[in-house]
Amino acid sequence: MAIDTCKDTLLRLIRALPLPSSGPAPHLGVDEFAVRRGRTYATILIDMATHHPVDVLTDRAAATFASRLRDHPEAQIICRDRTGSFRDGAQIGAPQAGQVADAWLLLNSLAQAVGRVISRHRADLLQPLTSHDGLTDNDPTPEGHRRELDIHGRPRPLVARTRERHQQIHERIARGDGLRAIARDLQLSRSTVSRFARAEQVDELLIAAVNRPTLTDDYRVYLHHRWMEGCTNASALTREIQRLGYQGDLNTVRRHLKAYRAGAIQTAAPSPHLTVRRVTDWIMRRPEDLTDVERKGLEELCERNRMLGTTVEYARRLAPMVREGGADDRGWCRKRAP
């Protein structure tokens, strides 16, 4: 009771303080935030020079943003995301101001583009890296083949369905049937049929199907070692890997441990599985922040696949331009955001 009273008193004192004067903000950042997620949103304005908030608008409507800009005509550059209402509000309320994309948004878009490139070359991630030789296991069964089987050694339903669909679609194509007719008869979307049609071998589809990234991928080795040490409690293991950065929940860890409880595990630790997310992280981080193993692994991947090497080169040329915004490289950033 006394604690609640102290909290109320403190809140009243804070609310009674006069709001600091922000002054003019020629470089203005704008973003939305949820007052009630999925229902009510507001807008916050930031002085990009001081990184301090200068105003909060009651909604995220273009008219509200435009009205605020007309009342404060000093805006020269507006930094925003791709929300259409902010674009329209800026054009109406401050036509003299340039509109630029937020740096985080640019880096996030770059990371997504890098991830898409890596996904198209997922097969190269399944081959073991010589730079990880000290971390690999002695299991002769290929990682991809293990993932095609369930904990009882039977083909997974997804694998069987993928093989069956690939055969059906290519048999129909060989007979001269069109993709639209095949999609209608098999009750599939045309994009799905097109994807199967482009894959000459079913293995191209299975690589993506059975090696989808999971939140436990980066913690497989740790979970294996802890299990072999006798820690079999899923809740305790979840708490341990959450302290290491795990973002998933308890049920995901439980699903991962099903094979362990069924006895379908190797004595040696599983080899660290390269995921699209992990390689994307290697590329997007500053080179000096990589460990020796990560750096050598990325170099080996680039030597193995020329396209990945080109992706690393371009990503590492663009990312510093966004992060540091050097005077010589910032001209392209002043163009109007799409």
FIGURO-395435 format. One line per field, with one value per residue (C-alpha): residue in three letters; y, x, z. Coordinates in steps of 0.02 Angstrom, whole numbers. Layout:
# residues N
residuo (ALA / ...)
c2 (Y / ...)
c1 (X / ...)
c3 (Z / ...)
# end
This chain:
# residues 338
residuo (MET / ALA / ILE / ASP / THR / CYS / LYS / ASP / THR / LEU / LEU / ARG / LEU / ILE / ARG / ALA / LEU / PRO / LEU / PRO / SER / SER / GLY / PRO / ALA / PRO / HIS / LEU / GLY / VAL / ASP / GLU / PHE / ALA / VAL / ARG / ARG / GLY / ARG / THR / TYR / ALA / THR / ILE / LEU / ILE / ASP / MET / ALA / THR / HIS / HIS / PRO / VAL / ASP / VAL / LEU / THR / ASP / ARG / ALA / ALA / ALA / THR / PHE / ALA / SER / ARG / LEU / ARG / ASP / HIS / PRO / GLU / ALA / GLN / ILE / ILE / CYS / ARG / ASP / ARG / THR / GLY / SER / PHE / ARG / ASP / GLY / ALA / GLN / ILE / GLY / ALA / PRO / GLN / ALA / GLY / GLN / VAL / ALA / ASP / ALA / TRP / LEU / LEU / LEU / ASN / SER / LEU / ALA / GLN / ALA / VAL / GLY / ARG / VAL / ILE / SER / ARG / HIS / ARG / ALA / ASP / LEU / LEU / GLN / PRO / LEU / THR / SER / HIS / ASP / GLY / LEU / THR / ASP / ASN / ASP / PRO / THR / PRO / GLU / GLY / HIS / ARG / ARG / GLU / LEU / ASP / ILE / HIS / GLY / ARG / PRO / ARG / PRO / LEU / VAL / ALA / ARG / THR / ARG / GLU / ARG / HIS / GLN / GLN / ILE / HIS / GLU / ARG / ILE / ALA / ARG / GLY / ASP / GLY / LEU / ARG / ALA / ILE / ALA / ARG / ASP / LEU / GLN / LEU / SER / ARG / SER / THR / VAL / SER / ARG / PHE / ALA / ARG / ALA / GLU / GLN / VAL / ASP / GLU / LEU / LEU / ILE / ALA / ALA / VAL / ASN / ARG / PRO / THR / LEU / THR / ASP / ASP / TYR / ARG / VAL / TYR / LEU / HIS / HIS / ARG / TRP / MET / GLU / GLY / CYS / THR / ASN / ALA / SER / ALA / LEU / THR / ARG / GLU / ILE / GLN / ARG / LEU / GLY / TYR / GLN / GLY / ASP / LEU / ASN / THR / VAL / ARG / ARG / HIS / LEU / LYS / ALA / TYR / ARG / ALA / GLY / ALA / ILE / GLN / THR / ALA / ALA / PRO / SER / PRO / HIS / LEU / THR / VAL / ARG / ARG / VAL / THR / ASP / TRP / ILE / MET / ARG / ARG / PRO / GLU / ASP / LEU / THR / ASP / VAL / GLU / ARG / LYS / GLY / LEU / GLU / GLU / LEU / CYS / GLU / ARG / ASN / ARG / MET / LEU / GLY / THR / THR / VAL / GLU / TYR / ALA / ARG / ARG / LEU / ALA / PRO / MET / VAL / ARG / GLU / GLY / GLY / ALA / ASP / ASP / ARG / GLY / TRP / CYS / ARG / LYS / ARG / ALA / PRO)
c2 (0 / 120 / 77 / 117 / 283 / 328 / 282 / 393 / 538 / 518 / 512 / 670 / 761 / 707 / 759 / 928 / 968 / 1094 / 1020 / 1068 / 1184 / 1088 / 1234 / 1220 / 1051 / 1072 / 887 / 797 / 611 / 540 / 369 / 289 / 195 / 91 / 162 / 6 / -123 / -158 / -23 / 148 / 226 / 393 / 482 / 538 / 672 / 671 / 804 / 706 / 822 / 792 / 628 / 704 / 696 / 862 / 819 / 682 / 683 / 601 / 492 / 446 / 531 / 630 / 784 / 789 / 776 / 908 / 1029 / 1012 / 1043 / 1200 / 1266 / 1234 / 1277 / 1258 / 1075 / 1048 / 858 / 732 / 559 / 431 / 252 / 201 / 237 / 323 / 444 / 519 / 538 / 625 / 733 / 790 / 833 / 936 / 1018 / 1042 / 1032 / 1121 / 979 / 831 / 659 / 524 / 345 / 303 / 224 / 75 / 46 / 49 / -75 / -187 / -185 / -225 / -372 / -439 / -427 / -516 / -652 / -681 / -704 / -827 / -923 / -955 / -1035 / -1133 / -1292 / -1214 / -1192 / -1378 / -1424 / -1428 / -1289 / -1335 / -1185 / -1275 / -1441 / -1431 / -1416 / -1551 / -1723 / -1898 / -1938 / -1998 / -1967 / -1805 / -1668 / -1643 / -1829 / -1832 / -1690 / -1785 / -1919 / -1908 / -1967 / -2147 / -2146 / -2129 / -1998 / -1840 / -1802 / -1640 / -1734 / -1867 / -1735 / -1631 / -1782 / -1832 / -1658 / -1637 / -1801 / -1757 / -1584 / -1638 / -1784 / -1662 / -1540 / -1683 / -1718 / -1537 / -1473 / -1289 / -1224 / -1148 / -1314 / -1408 / -1285 / -1302 / -1492 / -1512 / -1370 / -1276 / -1094 / -1054 / -986 / -1153 / -1248 / -1129 / -1157 / -1346 / -1331 / -1229 / -1363 / -1496 / -1606 / -1629 / -1607 / -1421 / -1409 / -1524 / -1421 / -1274 / -1381 / -1484 / -1352 / -1211 / -1108 / -1126 / -1020 / -1161 / -1179 / -1069 / -1165 / -1346 / -1379 / -1301 / -1401 / -1561 / -1535 / -1493 / -1646 / -1759 / -1681 / -1740 / -1583 / -1644 / -1516 / -1414 / -1266 / -1255 / -1269 / -1135 / -1015 / -1052 / -1016 / -863 / -790 / -823 / -729 / -858 / -770 / -920 / -1002 / -1161 / -1260 / -1235 / -1308 / -1453 / -1494 / -1488 / -1610 / -1738 / -1830 / -1834 / -1911 / -2040 / -2088 / -2030 / -1927 / -1948 / -1974 / -1833 / -1655 / -1604 / -1496 / -1311 / -1293 / -1139 / -1051 / -908 / -800 / -839 / -804 / -644 / -590 / -622 / -514 / -371 / -356 / -250 / -359 / -315 / -382 / -559 / -696 / -786 / -938 / -831 / -733 / -889 / -972 / -824 / -817 / -1002 / -978 / -836 / -943 / -1084 / -975 / -824 / -747 / -746 / -663 / -526 / -503 / -480 / -353 / -245 / -259 / -205 / -56 / 3 / -30 / 91 / 227 / 209 / 190 / 328 / 443 / 513 / 679 / 601 / 460 / 544 / 628 / 479 / 483 / 656 / 596 / 582 / 420 / 310)
c1 (0 / 140 / 234 / 80 / 60 / 242 / 221 / 67 / 157 / 308 / 200 / 108 / 272 / 340 / 181 / 185 / 357 / 356 / 393 / 566 / 570 / 632 / 665 / 667 / 710 / 760 / 806 / 649 / 622 / 446 / 380 / 222 / 200 / 59 / -45 / -151 / -76 / -184 / -310 / -238 / -78 / 6 / 156 / 318 / 432 / 619 / 752 / 879 / 1020 / 994 / 895 / 770 / 581 / 503 / 318 / 187 / 37 / -127 / -137 / -39 / -150 / -72 / -178 / -119 / 63 / 41 / -40 / 104 / 231 / 139 / 146 / 335 / 397 / 583 / 589 / 722 / 742 / 613 / 675 / 536 / 490 / 384 / 217 / 111 / 28 / 196 / 246 / 83 / 86 / 263 / 223 / 72 / 141 / 324 / 346 / 514 / 587 / 680 / 620 / 746 / 732 / 776 / 950 / 882 / 753 / 888 / 996 / 846 / 798 / 978 / 980 / 818 / 889 / 1049 / 943 / 845 / 1007 / 1074 / 909 / 928 / 1097 / 1046 / 1129 / 1300 / 1259 / 1235 / 1411 / 1528 / 1656 / 1838 / 1854 / 1732 / 1825 / 1858 / 1672 / 1602 / 1541 / 1584 / 1412 / 1428 / 1243 / 1220 / 1132 / 1004 / 961 / 937 / 813 / 712 / 673 / 570 / 630 / 580 / 678 / 525 / 511 / 430 / 255 / 319 / 456 / 338 / 212 / 346 / 411 / 235 / 188 / 351 / 320 / 138 / 177 / 322 / 221 / 82 / 207 / 282 / 107 / 93 / -27 / -21 / 23 / -149 / -236 / -115 / -144 / -333 / -332 / -212 / -294 / -131 / -88 / -8 / 147 / 170 / 154 / 278 / 403 / 390 / 402 / 564 / 647 / 716 / 764 / 657 / 812 / 809 / 641 / 685 / 837 / 723 / 582 / 679 / 806 / 691 / 775 / 712 / 745 / 846 / 971 / 1102 / 1088 / 1089 / 1268 / 1237 / 1075 / 1163 / 1305 / 1187 / 1079 / 1232 / 1280 / 1114 / 1008 / 846 / 724 / 656 / 608 / 782 / 866 / 751 / 801 / 985 / 982 / 871 / 1017 / 1122 / 1002 / 868 / 706 / 589 / 475 / 473 / 369 / 499 / 633 / 519 / 494 / 681 / 708 / 582 / 719 / 825 / 686 / 655 / 839 / 868 / 1025 / 1208 / 1339 / 1443 / 1382 / 1290 / 1388 / 1346 / 1215 / 1237 / 1071 / 1019 / 998 / 1172 / 1261 / 1159 / 1217 / 1399 / 1379 / 1287 / 1402 / 1557 / 1704 / 1806 / 1666 / 1676 / 1770 / 1910 / 1798 / 1656 / 1771 / 1854 / 1684 / 1618 / 1775 / 1756 / 1574 / 1623 / 1756 / 1630 / 1495 / 1538 / 1365 / 1383 / 1552 / 1475 / 1336 / 1461 / 1558 / 1406 / 1331 / 1494 / 1507 / 1330 / 1316 / 1456 / 1379 / 1216 / 1295 / 1424 / 1350 / 1513 / 1503 / 1565 / 1438 / 1280 / 1219 / 1113 / 1030 / 956 / 841 / 657 / 610 / 492)
c3 (0 / 48 / -112 / -219 / -130 / -164 / -348 / -364 / -280 / -393 / -549 / -497 / -469 / -638 / -728 / -642 / -712 / -856 / -1026 / -1091 / -1240 / -1392 / -1508 / -1697 / -1774 / -1958 / -1965 / -1908 / -1880 / -1878 / -1829 / -1763 / -1600 / -1528 / -1387 / -1397 / -1515 / -1665 / -1619 / -1575 / -1643 / -1616 / -1692 / -1612 / -1685 / -1650 / -1672 / -1772 / -1716 / -1529 / -1538 / -1416 / -1440 / -1489 / -1503 / -1495 / -1611 / -1563 / -1719 / -1875 / -2003 / -2145 / -2105 / -1924 / -1976 / -2113 / -1990 / -1869 / -2008 / -2065 / -1886 / -1882 / -2058 / -2015 / -2071 / -2204 / -2200 / -2141 / -2097 / -2104 / -2143 / -2293 / -2210 / -2342 / -2220 / -2169 / -2352 / -2395 / -2238 / -2275 / -2455 / -2401 / -2244 / -2292 / -2482 / -2463 / -2357 / -2426 / -2372 / -2332 / -2271 / -2092 / -2074 / -1978 / -2115 / -2249 / -2153 / -2119 / -2303 / -2349 / -2226 / -2301 / -2477 / -2421 / -2338 / -2499 / -2597 / -2469 / -2470 / -2656 / -2622 / -2468 / -2533 / -2504 / -2320 / -2295 / -2347 / -2196 / -2181 / -2159 / -2043 / -1927 / -1929 / -1744 / -1711 / -1825 / -1772 / -1830 / -1897 / -2079 / -2113 / -2209 / -2111 / -2248 / -2250 / -2061 / -2075 / -2207 / -2077 / -1918 / -1748 / -1794 / -1957 / -2068 / -2207 / -2143 / -2216 / -2292 / -2384 / -2451 / -2507 / -2593 / -2689 / -2742 / -2802 / -2897 / -2990 / -3028 / -3093 / -3204 / -3275 / -3321 / -3399 / -3501 / -3570 / -3625 / -3492 / -3446 / -3274 / -3248 / -3283 / -3170 / -3028 / -3048 / -3051 / -2904 / -2807 / -2789 / -2819 / -2984 / -2896 / -2808 / -2971 / -3054 / -2912 / -2932 / -3121 / -3110 / -3002 / -3120 / -2972 / -2817 / -2708 / -2751 / -2663 / -2519 / -2470 / -2431 / -2362 / -2234 / -2184 / -2136 / -2000 / -1822 / -1669 / -1589 / -1733 / -1653 / -1488 / -1549 / -1493 / -1322 / -1296 / -1348 / -1225 / -1082 / -1121 / -1119 / -952 / -881 / -894 / -976 / -908 / -1054 / -944 / -867 / -1038 / -1108 / -969 / -1000 / -1187 / -1159 / -1062 / -1218 / -1331 / -1375 / -1428 / -1438 / -1312 / -1209 / -1335 / -1471 / -1358 / -1313 / -1497 / -1523 / -1379 / -1444 / -1538 / -1381 / -1277 / -1414 / -1412 / -1591 / -1553 / -1591 / -1455 / -1528 / -1533 / -1693 / -1812 / -1806 / -1942 / -2051 / -2068 / -2181 / -2026 / -1961 / -2127 / -2149 / -1977 / -2026 / -2180 / -2096 / -1946 / -1955 / -2013 / -1859 / -1747 / -1820 / -1730 / -1823 / -1850 / -1919 / -2032 / -2102 / -2125 / -2223 / -2330 / -2369 / -2419 / -2535 / -2617 / -2636 / -2713 / -2820 / -2799 / -2609 / -2629 / -2736 / -2609 / -2468 / -2571 / -2610 / -2435 / -2354 / -2471 / -2435 / -2247 / -2194 / -2303 / -2206 / -2033 / -2045 / -2178 / -2240 / -2332 / -2493 / -2490 / -2427 / -2585 / -2637 / -2465 / -2494 / -2632 / -2592 / -2509 / -2611)
# end
